[in-house]
Amino acid sequence: PYGQWAAANGWALIHPDFRGVNDRPQATGSALAVQDVIDAVDFALREGRIDGDRVFLTGFSGGGMLALLAAARHPERFAGAAAWVPIHDLYAWYEFNRDMVPPRAYAAQIRASCGGDPSTSAKARRDCERRSPSTYLGAARRAGVPVYLGHGLSDGIVPPLHSVRAYDQLAQRGDGLGAEVRRAVARNRLPGDLRGSVKTRTFFRDGDPRVLFARRSGAATIVVFEGGHDMVYNPALEWMWTLAHS
C-alpha cells in the first residue's frame, strides 16, 4: 500500500532493512540499524528530487520501534513519525515475553541481541535501554516532532501499554494519560469514561477498525482501535499528507 501511494502521489518510498531479524546485536534498534535509516534518507536526498523538509517515518511493530528511535535520535531530520503497535521499552517487552508460559521466542532474541539476560545482567539491561525509544523520546518532544501512535487494544504481541507510555512521554507537561489509564490498558481495557472518547482527528475511514479512544497533546497523537497486533495503512498516509501540505 505504501508503494502504491508513493507511485500515485509522486512520493519517494524507501524500505530499509535495518539489519534484518531482531535476533542479533546489529539489529534490534542498534545504532547501526538507526544509521541505516539515516543513510537511506541521505541516499534519497542525493539521488532523487526529494524535499528534505518533508521526510516521514512509518513502521509496524519492530519497524514502529525503529521509526520512534530514528525520529527521537535525529529529530532534525524528520517531519513526523507514525508508529503502529511499537515497542517503547525493550526491557519491559523482554519481561512480558519471558513471563509467558511457555516463554516466547522474542525473549531469547532479546538476550541474543543485548548480550545476556537483562534481568540479571546490568550490561545487558543498559544495552536494552540504548535500543529503546523510551531513552530518547524526550528529544522528539522538545523538538516538536509530530508523532502518531496507533495501537490495537487487544494486542497480545506488543501490549498497548507501550504506546500509552510513549504518548505520556511525548505529551505536554500535565497532559499525559496517567497511571489509571496505564493500569487499565495493561489489562487490555480502557476506563469506561474513555471508551469512545475521540478528541482529535484520527484519519480512520469507514472500513477501517473502530476507533475506541484518541487524544492529541502538542505534536503527539494516540489512537487506540479495536484490534490486535495490526497496522492500518490509510490513517498514517493521510496524516503524513496533511502535515506535508499544511
Summary of the structure (lengths in Angstrom):
residues: 246
radius of gyration: 17.4
end to end distance: 23.0
largest distance: 51.4
contacts: 819
relative contact order: 0.14
helix: 44%
strand: 13%
